[in-house]
């Protein structure tokens, strides 16, 4: 049987005054500044969301440092490596079935997953914070410069032992049927995956770690500029921004969210999906109406 847990982290930007402001940075009206956004480093915050435990059997581990009683299994390292590969393949099949792109294997995420799986197997301590750290911190420590990071974990226990197909089937079933774990597997904004499994020599339990990521190099960067004489407001996701005349705001987004312009002179908003390196200008047309131009 399998117990599973999940967690998610993402980065948000901080405005120059230190207050959290999604990822927008408003810059001066100086035209030259409009082209500096590629090289502007925004500070980051991590927000950690811990999902609930799903119980396919009574819980035998505690978050952040529980120990796991003995229950022997017979899988060796080679079988566990194969199980990890099968979980990657099954996860991508699950994503394709839900009209999502498959994830690319990432060696840094795989090493991060293996290190944490080995720690849990070595100590028989289970939980996203079992080592006193977090998924985001572990990924960063191993050299993964993340924009989005998410983690599912599980451990297998059965007095009769589990075969490799049973470990794969049961963990995948548990993750699919748990809303939080399912959300991680079907996150449209992650692009990479790393999976690992390890067996405890003392308890012979099996620990599984499934990590998802989107690197900082895949942030979506764009700018929006107000060349009109009217203050305009726009939204990205649930965040709303004012844009004063003659000002530009630069965005570097970890997640795809629609850009919605709230025109002050009409009821209907203008909505579009911003693209990387996109430049959007709000200007006054000859008629006097405001318009959005792209280049």
Secondary structure as a PSIPRED ss2 file (coil, helix, strand):
# PSIPRED VFORMAT (PSIPRED V4.0)

   1 X C   1.000  0.000  0.000
   2 X E   0.000  0.000  1.000
   3 X E   0.000  0.000  1.000
   4 X E   0.000  0.000  1.000
   5 X E   0.000  0.000  1.000
   6 X E   0.000  0.000  1.000
   7 X E   0.000  0.000  1.000
   8 X E   0.000  0.000  1.000
   9 X E   0.000  0.000  1.000
  10 X E   0.000  0.000  1.000
  11 X E   0.000  0.000  1.000
  12 X E   0.000  0.000  1.000
  13 X C   1.000  0.000  0.000
  14 X E   0.000  0.000  1.000
  15 X C   1.000  0.000  0.000
  16 X C   1.000  0.000  0.000
  17 X C   1.000  0.000  0.000
  18 X C   1.000  0.000  0.000
  19 X C   1.000  0.000  0.000
  20 X E   0.000  0.000  1.000
  21 X C   1.000  0.000  0.000
  22 X C   1.000  0.000  0.000
  23 X C   1.000  0.000  0.000
  24 X E   0.000  0.000  1.000
  25 X E   0.000  0.000  1.000
  26 X E   0.000  0.000  1.000
  27 X E   0.000  0.000  1.000
  28 X C   1.000  0.000  0.000
  29 X C   1.000  0.000  0.000
  30 X C   1.000  0.000  0.000
  31 X H   0.000  1.000  0.000
  32 X H   0.000  1.000  0.000
  33 X H   0.000  1.000  0.000
  34 X H   0.000  1.000  0.000
  35 X H   0.000  1.000  0.000
  36 X C   1.000  0.000  0.000
  37 X H   0.000  1.000  0.000
  38 X H   0.000  1.000  0.000
  39 X H   0.000  1.000  0.000
  40 X C   1.000  0.000  0.000
  41 X C   1.000  0.000  0.000
  42 X C   1.000  0.000  0.000
  43 X C   1.000  0.000  0.000
  44 X C   1.000  0.000  0.000
  45 X E   0.000  0.000  1.000
  46 X E   0.000  0.000  1.000
  47 X C   1.000  0.000  0.000
  48 X C   1.000  0.000  0.000
  49 X E   0.000  0.000  1.000
  50 X E   0.000  0.000  1.000
  51 X C   1.000  0.000  0.000
  52 X C   1.000  0.000  0.000
  53 X C   1.000  0.000  0.000
  54 X E   0.000  0.000  1.000
  55 X E   0.000  0.000  1.000
  56 X C   1.000  0.000  0.000
  57 X C   1.000  0.000  0.000
  58 X C   1.000  0.000  0.000
  59 X C   1.000  0.000  0.000
  60 X C   1.000  0.000  0.000
  61 X C   1.000  0.000  0.000
  62 X C   1.000  0.000  0.000
  63 X C   1.000  0.000  0.000
  64 X C   1.000  0.000  0.000
  65 X C   1.000  0.000  0.000
  66 X E   0.000  0.000  1.000
  67 X E   0.000  0.000  1.000
  68 X C   1.000  0.000  0.000
  69 X C   1.000  0.000  0.000
  70 X C   1.000  0.000  0.000
  71 X C   1.000  0.000  0.000
  72 X C   1.000  0.000  0.000
  73 X C   1.000  0.000  0.000
  74 X C   1.000  0.000  0.000
  75 X C   1.000  0.000  0.000
  76 X C   1.000  0.000  0.000
  77 X H   0.000  1.000  0.000
  78 X H   0.000  1.000  0.000
  79 X H   0.000  1.000  0.000
  80 X H   0.000  1.000  0.000
  81 X H   0.000  1.000  0.000
  82 X H   0.000  1.000  0.000
  83 X H   0.000  1.000  0.000
  84 X H   0.000  1.000  0.000
  85 X H   0.000  1.000  0.000
  86 X H   0.000  1.000  0.000
  87 X H   0.000  1.000  0.000
  88 X H   0.000  1.000  0.000
  89 X H   0.000  1.000  0.000
  90 X H   0.000  1.000  0.000
  91 X H   0.000  1.000  0.000
  92 X H   0.000  1.000  0.000
  93 X H   0.000  1.000  0.000
  94 X H   0.000  1.000  0.000
  95 X H   0.000  1.000  0.000
  96 X H   0.000  1.000  0.000
  97 X H   0.000  1.000  0.000
  98 X C   1.000  0.000  0.000
  99 X C   1.000  0.000  0.000
 100 X C   1.000  0.000  0.000
 101 X C   1.000  0.000  0.000
 102 X C   1.000  0.000  0.000
 103 X C   1.000  0.000  0.000
 104 X E   0.000  0.000  1.000
 105 X E   0.000  0.000  1.000
 106 X C   1.000  0.000  0.000
 107 X H   0.000  1.000  0.000
 108 X H   0.000  1.000  0.000
 109 X H   0.000  1.000  0.000
 110 X H   0.000  1.000  0.000
 111 X H   0.000  1.000  0.000
 112 X H   0.000  1.000  0.000
 113 X H   0.000  1.000  0.000
 114 X H   0.000  1.000  0.000
 115 X H   0.000  1.000  0.000
 116 X H   0.000  1.000  0.000
 117 X H   0.000  1.000  0.000
 118 X H   0.000  1.000  0.000
 119 X H   0.000  1.000  0.000
 120 X H   0.000  1.000  0.000
 121 X H   0.000  1.000  0.000
 122 X H   0.000  1.000  0.000
 123 X H   0.000  1.000  0.000
 124 X C   1.000  0.000  0.000
 125 X E   0.000  0.000  1.000
 126 X E   0.000  0.000  1.000
 127 X C   1.000  0.000  0.000
 128 X C   1.000  0.000  0.000
 129 X C   1.000  0.000  0.000
 130 X C   1.000  0.000  0.000
 131 X C   1.000  0.000  0.000
 132 X C   1.000  0.000  0.000
 133 X C   1.000  0.000  0.000
 134 X C   1.000  0.000  0.000
 135 X H   0.000  1.000  0.000
 136 X H   0.000  1.000  0.000
 137 X H   0.000  1.000  0.000
 138 X H   0.000  1.000  0.000
 139 X H   0.000  1.000  0.000
 140 X H   0.000  1.000  0.000
 141 X H   0.000  1.000  0.000
 142 X C   1.000  0.000  0.000
 143 X C   1.000  0.000  0.000
 144 X C   1.000  0.000  0.000
 145 X C   1.000  0.000  0.000
 146 X E   0.000  0.000  1.000
 147 X E   0.000  0.000  1.000
 148 X E   0.000  0.000  1.000
 149 X E   0.000  0.000  1.000
 150 X E   0.000  0.000  1.000
 151 X E   0.000  0.000  1.000
 152 X E   0.000  0.000  1.000
 153 X E   0.000  0.000  1.000
 154 X E   0.000  0.000  1.000
 155 X E   0.000  0.000  1.000
 156 X E   0.000  0.000  1.000
 157 X C   1.000  0.000  0.000
 158 X C   1.000  0.000  0.000
 159 X C   1.000  0.000  0.000
 160 X C   1.000  0.000  0.000
 161 X C   1.000  0.000  0.000
 162 X C   1.000  0.000  0.000
 163 X C   1.000  0.000  0.000
 164 X H   0.000  1.000  0.000
 165 X H   0.000  1.000  0.000
 166 X H   0.000  1.000  0.000
 167 X H   0.000  1.000  0.000
 168 X H   0.000  1.000  0.000
 169 X H   0.000  1.000  0.000
 170 X H   0.000  1.000  0.000
 171 X H   0.000  1.000  0.000
 172 X H   0.000  1.000  0.000
 173 X H   0.000  1.000  0.000
 174 X H   0.000  1.000  0.000
 175 X H   0.000  1.000  0.000
 176 X H   0.000  1.000  0.000
 177 X H   0.000  1.000  0.000
 178 X C   1.000  0.000  0.000
 179 X H   0.000  1.000  0.000
 180 X H   0.000  1.000  0.000
 181 X H   0.000  1.000  0.000
 182 X H   0.000  1.000  0.000
 183 X H   0.000  1.000  0.000
 184 X H   0.000  1.000  0.000
 185 X H   0.000  1.000  0.000
 186 X C   1.000  0.000  0.000
 187 X C   1.000  0.000  0.000
 188 X C   1.000  0.000  0.000
 189 X C   1.000  0.000  0.000
 190 X C   1.000  0.000  0.000
 191 X C   1.000  0.000  0.000
 192 X E   0.000  0.000  1.000
 193 X E   0.000  0.000  1.000
 194 X E   0.000  0.000  1.000
 195 X E   0.000  0.000  1.000
 196 X E   0.000  0.000  1.000
 197 X E   0.000  0.000  1.000
 198 X E   0.000  0.000  1.000
 199 X E   0.000  0.000  1.000
 200 X C   1.000  0.000  0.000
 201 X C   1.000  0.000  0.000
 202 X C   1.000  0.000  0.000
 203 X C   1.000  0.000  0.000
 204 X C   1.000  0.000  0.000
 205 X C   1.000  0.000  0.000
 206 X E   0.000  0.000  1.000
 207 X E   0.000  0.000  1.000
 208 X E   0.000  0.000  1.000
 209 X E   0.000  0.000  1.000
 210 X E   0.000  0.000  1.000
 211 X E   0.000  0.000  1.000
 212 X E   0.000  0.000  1.000
 213 X E   0.000  0.000  1.000
 214 X E   0.000  0.000  1.000
 215 X E   0.000  0.000  1.000
 216 X H   0.000  1.000  0.000
 217 X H   0.000  1.000  0.000
 218 X H   0.000  1.000  0.000
 219 X C   1.000  0.000  0.000
 220 X E   0.000  0.000  1.000
 221 X E   0.000  0.000  1.000
 222 X E   0.000  0.000  1.000
 223 X E   0.000  0.000  1.000
 224 X E   0.000  0.000  1.000
 225 X E   0.000  0.000  1.000
 226 X E   0.000  0.000  1.000
 227 X C   1.000  0.000  0.000
 228 X C   1.000  0.000  0.000
 229 X C   1.000  0.000  0.000
 230 X C   1.000  0.000  0.000
 231 X C   1.000  0.000  0.000
 232 X E   0.000  0.000  1.000
 233 X E   0.000  0.000  1.000
 234 X E   0.000  0.000  1.000
 235 X E   0.000  0.000  1.000
 236 X E   0.000  0.000  1.000
 237 X C   1.000  0.000  0.000
 238 X C   1.000  0.000  0.000
 239 X E   0.000  0.000  1.000
 240 X E   0.000  0.000  1.000
 241 X E   0.000  0.000  1.000
 242 X E   0.000  0.000  1.000
 243 X E   0.000  0.000  1.000
 244 X C   1.000  0.000  0.000
 245 X C   1.000  0.000  0.000
 246 X C   1.000  0.000  0.000
 247 X C   1.000  0.000  0.000
 248 X E   0.000  0.000  1.000
 249 X E   0.000  0.000  1.000
 250 X E   0.000  0.000  1.000
 251 X E   0.000  0.000  1.000
 252 X E   0.000  0.000  1.000
 253 X E   0.000  0.000  1.000
 254 X C   1.000  0.000  0.000
 255 X C   1.000  0.000  0.000
 256 X C   1.000  0.000  0.000
 257 X C   1.000  0.000  0.000
 258 X E   0.000  0.000  1.000
 259 X E   0.000  0.000  1.000
 260 X E   0.000  0.000  1.000
 261 X E   0.000  0.000  1.000
 262 X E   0.000  0.000  1.000
 263 X C   1.000  0.000  0.000
 264 X C   1.000  0.000  0.000
 265 X C   1.000  0.000  0.000
 266 X C   1.000  0.000  0.000
 267 X C   1.000  0.000  0.000
 268 X C   1.000  0.000  0.000
 269 X C   1.000  0.000  0.000
 270 X E   0.000  0.000  1.000
 271 X E   0.000  0.000  1.000
 272 X E   0.000  0.000  1.000
 273 X E   0.000  0.000  1.000
 274 X C   1.000  0.000  0.000
 275 X C   1.000  0.000  0.000
 276 X C   1.000  0.000  0.000
 277 X C   1.000  0.000  0.000
 278 X E   0.000  0.000  1.000
 279 X E   0.000  0.000  1.000
 280 X E   0.000  0.000  1.000
 281 X E   0.000  0.000  1.000
 282 X E   0.000  0.000  1.000
 283 X E   0.000  0.000  1.000
 284 X E   0.000  0.000  1.000
 285 X C   1.000  0.000  0.000
 286 X C   1.000  0.000  0.000
 287 X C   1.000  0.000  0.000
 288 X C   1.000  0.000  0.000
 289 X C   1.000  0.000  0.000
 290 X E   0.000  0.000  1.000
 291 X E   0.000  0.000  1.000
 292 X E   0.000  0.000  1.000
 293 X E   0.000  0.000  1.000
 294 X E   0.000  0.000  1.000
 295 X C   1.000  0.000  0.000
